[in-house]
Amino acid sequence: MEELRAQDARVQWDPFAGEYTIESSPLEIRLRQTGEGLVTLASLRQSGREWIRPAGPAPAALALGSMSAALRPTTSQLFRGDNGELGLRLQGRLGDTPLIGTVTWRAYPSGGVVRVDAVLRNEGSVPWRVVDPPSLWLPLAPPAPARLVTLRGGAFHEDLPPRGYALEITDLGTRARRWEVGPDGRSSAAFLPWFALLDSAGGLTGALLWSGRWHLQLGPADGHSTLTMGLSDLEHELAPGREFSIPAALIGAFVGDLDAAGARLHEWEERYLCPPVPADWPWVQYNHWYAYLGDIDAERLWREARVAAEVGCEVFVIDGGWFAGGRPDSYVAGWGNWVEDRAKFPDGLRAFGERLRELGLRFGLWVEPERVDSRGAVAGSHPNWLAVRDGQVITRTWGGELDAHLCLGVPEVQEWMAQTIIRVVQEYGVDWLKWDYNVGYGVGCDRPDHGHQRGDGAYAYTLGLYRVLEAIRAACPGLVIENCASGGNRVDLGILQYTHTQWLSDYTHRAASCRQHAQGAWYALPPFFLNTWVLDQVNPLELRSRMGGAFGVSARLSEWSAEQRQALARAIAEYKQIRPLVRQRRYVLGSLWHAGWDIWQFADPTSGESAILAFRDGSAVTDVRVPLRGLVADFHYRVVAVDHGSADLYPGAQLLEEGLRISLPVPHTSALIRLEPLRS
Ligand SMILES: [Zn+2]
């Protein structure tokens, strides 16, 4: 018997039972070796409850990197990883193929999360065709009737109830259903590569660490539900002696409801996946986009910066419009230049950034490096860098002008992009980089002379993007990156590894939508990744509706009245007070869907403090009573209604059982309530 342990994690090889165990409590996975030496997925338990049926050795098409890898291991190794995680690595031939699979399972000491990575190597003498290898393959048999939860992405939608980041529930059964990227190929244009399976006692979460084309398939197989998740639209000829990496997948387990699932996943993401963030993260942003679009210059922005500093913003982000060759009416002209426009910034961007820092603001700058002006210098001098499908350059038309999509499957393009953006950051002294991506590659580039293959352009692109972001981060330590993609069209756990916050959606105009965006996206993404902004509305409901994650403003502040500025300054001060709580544990006390009232509780499990944000929209209901969460029954709590300045004392047991009454007599208003524990 071999075994390694660390806190909640354990990996074990029991040669007598022929069983491998990978555990990150409450998740426990068992692999069993059959008489023929094949490894099968035997058990997947959450708090001791079985969620799958034992799977026989899967056919090779499903076995490539999947949970049920029909692997005949010739070597197995238990190891301790660099971040305290425990690992099990199995290597061996896959079924009767010439492929050698190396599957690595990592169990984390806290968070209830196991990560799976798989690499294929062709040891044969002829190429082997790899088609859509799944990263996860779960033959489901839940302990009780369970539901599959999926999450919509952040594409621009004005609908009410909001579509962005809405949860969708599918009953498990024999019905087949497939979720995947939208038609333009961006990873979260339609849904996020994330899911949860749950019943009344908890369940499982899963996610793909991938920012390219993917699929999640719920399919009936022999009368049972099977869930697969992985690449889609991929065909790769694996040459003899070469390797192919399958995107990593996560499986998490939780006890309780979806809030518990989100909290466990965040714990893991913040500790093991996300780049480190500053203690006072996320910074309050000013961004000029919705106020001026690309019609900017130093004088205009400076007027805004002075007010932004006064009201308490912490970073000033110059969005589109700063570069040479751009025109305010164009989304194409000048793309690819990434050189400052001295006509707009006579002293240069670096000097502008230094003046911002004198005001106490960091300097942010927007870029969109993955597309270029089709008539610009980059496309002109490097036509072979452009992504191509069926002989046509991949483009999008913007008001009669054509852009062109670069192909990041080309190593030279990766190098150019990394060096160009590193120069922008270093030369202009950028603290915060906003990375946009307003175009998609569809099923991907199939140009035969790019170094990638006809059938794996999208796959090669994603790896290329990661290399570029990695190079920029290595050359620019301390730089923070805001991921954008038209707002929420490429947000996933893959991009989370390289970026620090996420512009959730370009539809930031309605308070109720912003609340839904932050409320839904929170289940998959850490709170500081949920960036929403207020525009011109400065009543408390509008302002507080953007406090569910990262807070920003995009408006002509210089034209605002003194009262408007004071209202914004008060809201920013309020946000900075509750920001440490927003980063901790969130409970949704109202409906999971926008339903007239939205109520959130943010709680710090260490200090015992909570903040409640309650919103009443058009609902006829004026009073609600909601049981609070995460309190200690034996403590008393000082409950402060911030808008009235009133304070009352309640026993914790009462707040947990009977709840707290929240009254909002006027429609379209909000309340901020703070709770402080009194331990004596
Ligand atoms: Zn290409």
Residues whose N, C-alpha, C, O or C-beta is under 5 A from the ligand:
A	BS01	ZN	A387 C407 G409 C445 R447 H450 G457
